[in-house]
Amino acid sequence: MVARRLACVDTTLQDPLVGQVLDGRYRIDARIAVGGMATVYRAVDTRLDRVLALKVMHPSLAVDGSFVERFIREAKSVARLAHPNVVQVFDQGTDGSYVYLAMEYVAGCTLRDVLRERGALQPHAALDILEPVLAALGAAHRAGFVHRDMKPENVLIGDDGRVKVADFGLVRAVDTVTNTTGTVLGTVSYLAPEQIENGAVDPRVDVYACGVMLYEMLTGDKPHDGDAPAVILYKHLHDDVPPPSAAVPGLAYELDEMVASATARTPDVRPHDAVALLARVRDGRARLTAEQLDVMPPQALTADHDNADDRTSVIPRALGTRPLPVNEDEEASGASIDRTSRFRSPPPPPSRRRPGPRRGPLAMVAAVLLVLGLGAGVWYINSGQFTEVPPLLAKTQDQAEERLAQAGLDLGKVEHAYSDTVERGQVISSDPKAGARVRGDDSVSITVSDGPRNVRVPALAGRPLDKARSLLKEDGLEPGMVTREFSEDVPKGSVVSARPADGTKVRAGTAVALVVSKGSPIDIPDVTGSDEADARSELLDAGLEVKIATVRVNSSEFDKGQVVEQSPNPGGRAAEGDTVTLTLSKGPEMIEVPDVVGDSVDDARRALEGAGFQVDEDRGLLGLFGDEVKGQSVEGGESAPKGSTITIKIR
């Protein structure tokens, strides 16, 4: 969720933050959108004089210290993704009870807006949107992060045509355990089967969601629908995504293939990350003609639906064997994002009770009076004995103790913990939490921030890649993107350098990029023109592997079985064990020679050259002024190598 123009936002409601300056820096000018976790405002950074989007967490969530900690930590991880197709995070902080993120402002609309207005898109438009989305996700995947909530609402299309991926609020490190609570956070229409079953999260869940989005762009509708989220989740688990050509006849097979590959229900069958899917998409697009890319979808296929199932929700994974019905009025209202109740077992039937004696009017009046009396008494007792825990987040220990005393509560146990988001000395959380009802003589324990935990990047140079990754995790750091380069000094597969460098002091959770050695470079020998056995021997002796291309090519230059070309090209550099692919010759292509005896010289030349031959003239002394072909070096009807020279005799 980020700044964008949305017609559905109700701007008539008075928002208390509009017109305020948050954290002494960000002047809030207008509310843009409201989501399940936060509200987004258009604001001005008064220090840098620039417009940006300010995402402010809902106060009901901001009192949960652990939630705030995770929200900010994960958003800060995204701030390290410097990519033109990712909405950038500039700053984060707190101002009293407000927790916020300052982000790039994108004037434009979302992909959902486009689909709602136009319905299905032409293939070229769908791929023009999908490719930058995959480029952005690919950068995140290679940096070790997963988005987890890809959907059209999180694809922004700027007024200048740029496509950006937004709302990495659910982003999670690839190796983070996420299946401990029995729930999964996401949007039902785009959840991968493994997310639903066991909460498993790796880059392939984003690949699956992108496949669903591609289907939706091509057809104007989602692949799985239903009256309740449970029905949709059941279909994700048990039904394949249909080919888009079934809904839009005329779509090319390559588009069906892209969708099928990305949305395979078995994760191992999908491309392993967005970079791999992007390569498949570009390869498939290259095979499409201009007519196939411009197929016009039927006008009837428009995405006209309410967005009840497009919201990010907390969804239980313990699904039954069949979906349960949902109250249609509740769904239409969109009053809650908590879908949990829709997956619970139906209530037990009412117990059968024998009819008792009928009560008379006096008895009923007495009963009512008794209930009213008891109710009033209980309310009075409770109101005197219980109080609510006041909000203590971001307060100092002394301030927290003072607030507790004002509420008639004692300060209990004080613990300390590291925090990337709460300043040193301020309260991270309380137990019980703010708003909880406790007895007036109870105590409240608090956890106070010791500030961010800083660690040093361990010595990684010269260590095998697996060992380097293990050391980073042991020290509370994340293995980041891996690039490879040649090294004369470091063995193949071991770390050459790290960024940040060894010994640098950084915050816990920082991703460390690694440069890994490809070993000493090998000059690739030139084996073109050699036969297969000699070429293979020379390459193996150089420390390279050999692969023979399955397709052979005709060549007038090289005999059958000789190497026509090699990849990588000769003279380049490769690492030990790299593979060189050889393409072998089928020999020259043999074609039939036209019979040109008796033709004029011009006609004979046109016929021979048109068949693919070179032409030479033999006139001798008697043919200097002649114009009739009396003979040819290869007789008409015989075969000769394509491109070879045919000599015509002129007399």
C-alpha positions in Angstrom: 0.0 0.0 0.0 1.5 3.3 -1.1 0.5 6.7 -2.4 -1.9 6.5 -5.3 -5.1 7.9 -6.5 -8.1 5.8 -5.4 -11.6 7.0 -6.1 -13.0 4.7 -3.4 -11.3 6.5 -0.5 -13.8 8.5 1.6 -12.2 11.9 2.0 -15.2 13.3 3.7 -14.3 11.9 7.0 -12.2 14.2 9.2 -8.8 12.6 9.9 -7.1 13.9 13.0 -3.6 13.6 11.5 -4.3 15.7 8.4 -2.7 19.1 8.8 -0.4 17.8 11.6 3.4 17.6 11.5 4.6 14.2 12.5 7.9 13.8 14.3 8.7 17.5 13.8 9.4 16.9 10.1 6.5 15.4 8.0 3.6 17.7 7.3 0.5 15.5 6.5 -1.5 17.1 3.7 -4.1 14.4 2.7 -5.2 10.9 3.4 -4.7 8.6 0.4 -5.8 5.1 1.4 -6.7 3.0 4.4 -5.6 -0.6 4.7 -5.8 -3.5 7.2 -2.6 -2.5 9.0 -2.0 1.2 8.3 -3.3 4.5 6.7 -1.3 6.2 4.0 -1.0 9.9 3.7 0.5 12.3 1.2 3.0 14.4 3.1 5.8 16.8 2.7 9.3 16.3 4.2 9.8 19.8 5.5 13.6 19.3 5.8 14.2 18.2 2.2 11.1 19.9 0.7 9.9 16.8 -1.1 6.5 15.1 -1.4 6.4 11.5 -0.1 4.0 8.9 1.2 3.7 8.4 4.9 2.4 5.0 6.1 1.1 5.3 9.7 0.3 2.1 11.5 -3.2 1.8 13.1 -3.1 2.7 16.8 -4.7 -0.6 17.7 -1.6 -2.4 16.3 0.9 0.2 17.4 0.4 -0.8 21.1 1.8 -4.3 20.3 5.6 -3.9 20.7 6.5 -7.2 19.1 4.3 -6.4 16.0 5.8 -2.9 15.7 9.3 -4.5 16.0 8.6 -6.9 13.2 6.9 -4.3 11.0 9.7 -1.9 11.2 12.5 -4.5 10.9 11.1 -6.0 7.8 10.4 -2.7 6.2 13.9 -1.6 6.9 15.1 -4.7 5.1 13.3 -3.6 2.0 15.0 -0.2 2.3 18.2 -1.9 1.3 16.6 -2.9 -2.1 17.8 -0.2 -4.5 15.9 -1.2 -7.6 14.0 1.1 -10.0 10.9 -1.1 -9.8 10.6 -1.2 -6.0 8.9 1.6 -4.1 11.7 3.0 -1.9 11.6 3.4 1.9 13.3 6.6 3.0 12.8 6.7 6.8 11.0 5.2 9.7 10.2 6.3 13.2 7.7 6.9 16.0 6.0 10.0 17.3 4.2 9.2 20.5 1.7 6.4 19.7 2.2 6.8 15.9 4.6 4.4 14.2 5.3 5.4 10.6 7.3 4.7 7.4 8.3 7.5 5.0 8.2 6.1 1.4 8.5 7.2 -2.2 5.3 8.9 -3.5 4.0 7.4 -6.8 1.4 9.4 -8.6 -0.7 7.1 -10.7 -2.9 4.1 -10.1 -2.7 0.4 -9.3 -3.0 -2.6 -11.5 -6.3 -3.3 -9.8 -7.6 0.1 -10.9 -6.6 -0.8 -14.5 -8.2 -4.2 -14.4 -11.4 -2.8 -12.8 -11.6 -0.1 -15.6 -10.4 -2.0 -18.6 -10.9 -5.7 -17.8 -8.7 -8.1 -19.7 -5.5 -6.7 -21.3 -3.8 -7.5 -24.6 -0.9 -9.9 -24.1 1.7 -7.2 -24.9 0.3 -4.9 -22.2 0.1 -7.8 -19.6 3.7 -8.7 -20.3 4.8 -5.1 -20.2 3.5 -4.9 -16.7 4.6 -8.4 -15.6 8.3 -8.0 -16.6 9.2 -5.1 -14.3 7.3 -6.7 -11.5 9.4 -9.8 -11.9 12.6 -7.7 -12.1 11.7 -6.1 -8.8 10.9 -9.4 -7.1 14.0 -10.9 -8.6 16.1 -8.3 -6.9 14.4 -9.1 -3.6 14.7 -12.9 -4.0 18.4 -12.6 -4.8 18.9 -10.4 -1.7 17.2 -13.1 0.4 13.7 -11.8 0.8 10.2 -12.9 -0.2 7.3 -10.4 -0.7 4.5 -12.9 0.3 1.5 -10.7 -0.7 1.8 -10.1 -4.5 -1.5 -8.9 -6.0 -2.7 -6.2 -8.4 -3.2 -3.8 -5.5 0.5 -3.9 -4.8 1.6 -3.1 -8.4 1.7 0.6 -9.0 1.6 2.2 -12.5 2.9 5.7 -12.4 1.7 8.6 -14.6 5.0 8.3 -16.5 4.3 4.6 -17.2 6.8 3.2 -14.7 5.8 0.0 -12.9 6.7 -0.4 -9.2 6.1 -3.1 -6.6 4.8 -1.8 -3.3 3.8 -2.9 0.2 6.7 -5.0 1.2 5.1 -4.8 4.7 4.8 -8.6 4.7 8.3 -9.2 3.4 10.1 -12.0 5.2 13.6 -13.4 5.0 13.6 -16.6 3.0 14.9 -18.7 5.9 12.6 -17.2 8.5 10.3 -19.8 10.2 6.7 -18.8 9.5 4.7 -21.8 10.4 4.4 -21.6 14.2 1.1 -20.0 14.7 -1.3 -22.1 12.6 -2.2 -19.0 10.5 -0.8 -17.5 7.3 -0.9 -13.8 6.4 -1.8 -13.1 2.8 -4.6 -12.6 0.2 -6.7 -15.7 -0.5 -6.8 -15.3 -4.3 -3.0 -15.3 -4.7 -1.9 -17.8 -2.0 0.3 -20.7 -3.1 -0.9 -24.2 -2.0 2.2 -24.7 0.3 1.3 -21.4 2.0 -2.2 -22.6 2.7 -1.1 -26.1 3.8 1.9 -25.4 6.1 2.8 -21.7 5.8 5.9 -22.6 3.8 7.4 -19.4 2.3 10.2 -19.1 -0.3 10.5 -17.2 -3.6 8.2 -19.7 -5.3 5.1 -18.3 -3.5 5.7 -15.0 -5.2 6.2 -16.9 -8.5 2.8 -18.5 -8.0 1.1 -15.2 -7.2 2.6 -13.6 -10.4 1.2 -16.5 -12.4 -2.3 -15.8 -11.0 -1.8 -12.1 -11.8 -0.8 -12.9 -15.4 -3.9 -15.1 -15.8 -6.0 -12.2 -14.4 -4.5 -9.7 -16.7 -5.1 -11.9 -19.8 -8.6 -12.9 -18.9 -10.0 -10.1 -16.7 -10.9 -12.5 -14.0 -9.3 -14.6 -11.3 -8.7 -18.3 -11.9 -10.5 -19.5 -8.8 -13.7 -18.0 -7.4 -16.1 -18.9 -4.7 -18.7 -17.6 -2.2 -16.2 -17.7 0.6 -12.5 -17.6 1.2 -12.6 -21.3 2.2 -13.9 -22.2 -1.3 -11.1 -20.3 -3.0 -8.4 -21.8 -0.8 -9.8 -25.3 -1.4 -9.5 -24.7 -5.2 -5.9 -23.5 -4.8 -5.1 -26.8 -3.1 -6.9 -29.1 -5.4 -7.5 -27.5 -8.8 -4.9 -26.4 -11.4 -5.1 -22.9 -12.7 -6.9 -23.2 -16.1 -5.1 -22.0 -19.3 -6.1 -18.4 -20.1 -6.9 -19.5 -23.7 -9.9 -21.4 -22.3 -11.4 -18.0 -21.3 -10.0 -15.9 -24.2 -9.9 -18.0 -27.4 -7.0 -17.0 -29.6 -4.4 -16.6 -26.9 -1.1 -18.2 -27.8 0.1 -21.5 -26.3 3.2 -19.7 -25.0 1.0 -17.6 -22.7 -0.8 -20.7 -21.4 2.7 -22.2 -20.8 3.8 -19.2 -18.8 0.8 -19.4 -16.5 1.0 -23.2 -16.1 4.7 -23.0 -15.2 4.3 -20.3 -12.6 1.1 -21.7 -11.0 2.1 -25.4 -10.7 0.6 -26.7 -7.5 3.9 -28.6 -6.8 6.5 -25.9 -5.8 9.4 -27.9 -7.3 7.9 -27.7 -10.8 7.8 -23.9 -10.7 10.7 -21.6 -11.6 12.8 -21.3 -8.5 12.5 -17.5 -8.2 11.3 -14.4 -10.1 14.6 -14.2 -12.0 14.0 -17.7 -13.5 10.4 -16.8 -14.3 11.4 -13.6 -16.0 13.8 -15.5 -18.2 10.9 -17.9 -19.2 8.6 -15.0 -19.9 11.1 -13.2 -22.1 11.9 -16.4 -23.9 8.2 -17.1 -24.5 7.5 -13.5 -25.6 10.3 -13.7 -28.2 8.5 -16.6 -29.8 5.2 -14.6 -30.1 4.3 -12.8 -33.3 3.0 -9.2 -33.3 -0.5 -10.6 -34.1 -0.4 -12.9 -31.1 0.8 -10.1 -28.8 -2.1 -7.9 -29.9 -5.0 -10.3 -29.5 -8.0 -8.3 -28.4 -9.9 -9.8 -25.4 -13.7 -9.9 -25.5 -15.2 -6.8 -24.0 -17.4 -8.9 -21.7 -14.4 -10.1 -19.7 -14.2 -7.2 -17.3 -13.1 -7.6 -13.7 -16.3 -6.3 -12.0 -16.2 -7.6 -8.5 -16.0 -6.4 -4.9 -12.6 -6.6 -3.3 -13.5 -8.6 -0.2 -11.1 -11.3 -1.1 -8.4 -8.9 -2.2 -7.6 -7.8 1.3 -4.6 -9.0 3.2 -6.0 -11.3 5.9 -5.0 -13.6 8.7 -6.1 -17.0 7.4 -6.1 -20.3 9.4 -4.3 -23.2 7.8 -6.5 -25.9 9.5 -9.0 -26.2 6.6 -11.7 -28.9 6.6 -12.1 -31.4 3.8 -14.8 -29.2 2.3 -15.4 -25.4 2.3 -18.0 -24.0 4.6 -20.6 -21.5 3.5 -20.3 -17.8 4.5 -22.8 -15.2 5.5 -23.3 -13.2 2.3 -24.2 -10.0 4.2 -21.0 -10.2 6.3 -18.9 -10.7 3.2 -20.4 -7.8 1.3 -19.9 -5.4 4.2 -16.2 -6.0 4.3 -16.3 -5.1 8.0 -13.5 -7.3 9.1 -10.3 -8.7 7.7 -10.2 -11.6 10.1 -11.6 -14.6 8.2 -11.0 -17.1 11.0 -14.7 -17.7 11.8 -15.4 -18.9 8.3 -13.4 -22.0 8.8 -14.7 -23.1 12.1 -16.9 -26.1 12.6 -20.6 -25.4 12.5 -22.2 -24.9 15.9 -23.7 -28.0 17.6 -27.5 -28.5 17.3 -29.5 -27.1 20.1 -30.1 -29.6 23.0 -33.6 -30.9 23.4 -35.2 -29.8 26.6 -38.5 -31.0 28.1 -41.0 -28.2 28.4 -41.2 -26.9 32.0 -44.1 -25.4 33.8 -45.3 -22.2 32.4 -44.3 -19.2 34.4 -46.9 -16.7 35.4 -46.6 -12.9 35.0 -45.5 -12.3 38.6 -42.8 -14.9 38.5 -41.4 -13.4 35.3 -41.4 -9.8 36.7 -39.6 -11.1 39.8 -37.0 -12.8 37.6 -36.4 -9.7 35.6 -36.0 -7.6 38.7 -33.6 -10.1 40.1 -31.5 -10.1 37.0 -31.4 -6.3 36.9 -30.4 -6.2 40.5 -27.7 -8.7 40.2 -26.4 -7.1 37.1 -26.1 -3.7 38.6 -24.4 -5.2 41.7 -21.8 -7.1 39.6 -21.1 -4.0 37.4 -20.6 -1.9 40.5 -18.2 -4.4 42.1 -16.2 -4.9 38.9 -15.9 -1.2 38.2 -14.4 -0.7 41.6 -11.9 -3.5 41.5 -10.6 -3.5 37.9 -8.7 -1.0 35.8 -7.2 -0.9 32.3 -3.4 -1.0 31.6 -2.4 2.3 30.1 -0.4 2.5 26.9 3.3 2.6 27.7 5.0 2.1 24.3 7.9 4.5 23.7 7.9 5.8 27.3 10.9 5.8 29.5 10.9 3.5 32.5 10.2 6.5 34.9 7.4 7.7 32.7 5.9 4.2 32.5 6.0 3.8 36.3 4.3 7.2 36.7 1.5 6.3 34.3 1.0 3.0 36.1 0.8 4.7 39.4 -1.8 7.1 38.1 -3.8 4.1 37.0 -3.5 2.6 40.5 -1.0 -0.1 39.3 2.5 -1.1 40.4 5.5 -1.6 38.2 6.5 -5.2 38.2 9.4 -6.9 36.6 11.6 -4.8 34.3 13.3 -6.7 31.5 15.6 -5.5 28.7 15.8 -6.4 25.0 17.5 -5.2 21.8 15.3 -3.2 19.4 15.9 -1.8 15.9 12.9 0.5 16.2 12.5 1.7 19.8 15.1 4.1 21.2 17.4 2.9 24.0 15.7 3.3 27.4 12.1 3.4 26.0 9.4 0.7 26.6 9.0 -1.9 23.9 6.1 -3.8 25.4 4.1 -4.5 28.6 2.7 -7.6 30.2 -0.4 -7.4 30.4 -0.7 -5.3 27.2 -2.2 -1.9 27.0 -6.0 -2.0 27.3 -6.1 -5.2 29.3 -8.3 -5.3 32.4 -6.4 -6.1 35.6 -7.2 -5.8 39.3 -6.3 -2.5 40.9 -3.6 -4.0 43.1 -1.8 -5.9 40.3 1.5 -5.1 38.8 2.5 -4.7 35.2 5.9 -5.9 33.8 7.6 -4.0 31.1 10.4 -4.6 28.5 12.8 -1.7 28.0 14.9 -1.2 24.8 18.7 -1.5 24.9 18.7 0.0 21.4 19.7 -2.0 18.2 21.9 -5.0 18.6 25.1 -4.4 16.6 27.3 -7.2 15.5 30.5 -7.4 13.5 30.6 -9.1 10.1 32.7 -12.3 10.7 35.9 -13.1 8.8 34.5 -14.8 5.7 37.3 -14.5 3.1 38.6 -17.9 2.0 35.7 -19.9 3.7 33.4 -22.2 1.6 30.1 -20.6 0.7 28.0 -22.9 2.9 30.3 -22.3 5.9 30.1 -18.5 5.3 26.3 -18.6 5.3 26.3 -20.5 8.5 28.6 -18.1 10.2 26.4 -15.1 9.2 23.3 -16.8 10.6 25.1 -17.7 13.8 26.0 -14.0 14.3 22.5 -12.8 13.6 23.1 -11.6 10.0 21.5 -12.6 6.8 23.3 -14.1 3.8 22.6 -11.8 0.9 23.1 -11.8 -2.9 25.9 -14.0 -4.2 28.0 -13.0 -7.2 30.9 -14.9 -8.7 34.2 -13.8 -10.1 37.6 -15.3 -11.1 40.3 -15.5 -8.5 43.9 -16.7 -8.7 44.2 -16.9 -4.9 40.9 -18.2 -3.6 39.7 -21.8 -4.3 36.6 -22.2 -6.4 33.4 -22.0 -4.3 35.0 -20.0 -1.4 34.3 -16.4 -0.5 36.6 -13.8 -2.1 35.0 -10.8 -0.2 31.9 -9.6 1.6 29.9 -6.3 1.5 29.9 -4.9 4.2 33.5 -6.0 4.6 34.8 -8.4 7.3 34.9 -6.7 10.7 32.4 -4.0 9.9 30.0 -3.2 12.7 26.3 -3.5 11.5 22.9 -4.0 12.9 21.7 -7.5 13.5 19.6 -8.8 10.6 21.6 -6.9 8.0 22.1 -8.8 4.7 25.7 -9.4 3.7 26.4 -9.8 0.0 29.1 -12.3 -0.9 31.5 -12.5 -3.8 32.4 -16.2 -4.4 35.4 -17.4 -6.4 35.0 -19.2 -9.7 38.7 -20.3 -9.4 41.5 -19.4 -11.7 40.4 -18.4 -15.2 41.0 -20.8 -18.1 41.5 -19.5 -21.7 39.0 -21.3 -23.9 40.9 -22.9 -26.8 39.6 -22.6 -30.4 38.5 -26.1 -31.6 36.4 -25.0 -34.6 37.3 -27.1 -37.6 38.5 -30.1 -35.4 36.6 -33.3 -35.4 34.6 -34.3 -32.3 37.2 -36.5 -30.7 40.1 -34.1 -31.1 37.9 -31.1 -29.8 36.7 -33.1 -26.8 40.2 -34.2 -25.9 41.6 -30.6 -26.1 38.9 -29.1 -24.0 39.0 -31.8 -21.3 42.8 -31.4 -21.1 42.2 -27.7 -20.4 39.9 -28.5 -17.4 36.6 -27.9 -19.2 33.5 -30.1 -19.7 32.1 -30.8 -23.1 28.5 -30.9 -24.3 27.5 -31.7 -27.9 24.5 -29.8 -29.2 21.7 -32.0 -30.2 21.1 -30.1 -33.5 23.8 -30.2 -36.3 24.0 -27.6 -39.0 24.9 -27.7 -42.7 28.3 -26.1 -43.5 30.0 -25.7 -46.8 33.2 -24.7 -44.9 33.5 -27.7 -42.6 33.2 -31.4 -43.3 30.6 -33.6 -41.7 31.5 -34.2 -38.0 33.8 -31.2 -37.6 33.1 -28.4 -35.1 31.2 -25.5 -36.7 30.9 -23.3 -33.6 31.4 -23.4 -29.9 29.9 -21.6 -26.9 31.4 -19.8 -25.1 33.5 -18.4 -28.0 37.2 -19.2 -28.3 39.5 -16.7 -26.6 37.1 -16.1 -23.7 37.7 -17.1 -20.1 35.9 -19.8 -18.2 36.2 -21.5 -14.8 37.5 -25.0 -14.2 34.6 -27.4 -14.8 32.6 -25.0 -16.9 30.9 -26.5 -20.0 31.7 -25.7 -23.6 28.9 -26.6 -26.0 30.0 -27.8 -29.5 27.9 -27.6 -32.6 28.9 -30.2 -35.3 28.6 -29.9 -39.0 26.3 -32.1 -41.2 28.5 -31.2 -44.1 27.4 -29.0 -47.0 23.7 -28.9 -48.0 23.3 -30.7 -51.3 20.8 -29.2 -53.8 19.8 -30.0 -57.4 21.6 -28.1 -60.1 19.3 -26.5 -62.8 19.9 -27.5 -66.4 20.9 -24.3 -68.2 22.4 -25.7 -71.5 20.9 -23.8 -74.4 19.9 -20.8 -72.2 21.3 -17.3 -72.7 24.1 -16.3 -70.3 21.8 -13.9 -68.3 19.0 -16.5 -67.9 21.5 -19.2 -66.9 23.1 -17.0 -64.3 19.7 -16.1 -62.8 18.6 -19.7 -62.6 21.9 -20.9 -61.0 22.2 -18.0 -58.5 18.5 -18.3 -57.6 19.1 -22.0 -56.7 21.9 -21.0 -54.4 25.1 -21.4 -56.5 27.9 -19.2 -57.5 28.5 -18.8 -61.3 31.7 -18.7 -63.3 31.9 -18.2 -67.1 34.3 -20.1 -69.4 34.2 -18.4 -72.9 37.5 -19.5 -74.4 38.6 -17.9 -77.7 35.4 -18.9 -79.6 33.0 -17.6 -77.0 34.1 -14.0 -76.5 31.1 -12.7 -78.3 28.7 -15.6 -77.8 25.6 -15.6 -75.6 24.5 -19.2 -75.5 25.4 -21.8 -72.9 26.9 -24.9 -74.5 27.8 -26.8 -71.3 28.0 -26.7 -67.5 30.6 -28.1 -65.0 27.9 -30.1 -63.1 25.1 -31.5 -65.3 21.5 -30.5 -64.8 19.6 -32.7 -62.4 22.7 -33.7 -60.4 23.4 -32.5 -56.8 26.1 -30.1 -55.7 26.9 -28.3 -52.3 24.8 -25.2 -51.8 27.0 -22.2 -52.4 29.5 -24.0 -54.6 30.5 -22.6 -58.0 29.0 -23.9 -61.2 31.0 -23.1 -64.4 29.1 -22.5 -67.6 30.7 -22.9 -71.0 29.8 -20.2 -73.6 30.4 -20.6 -77.4 
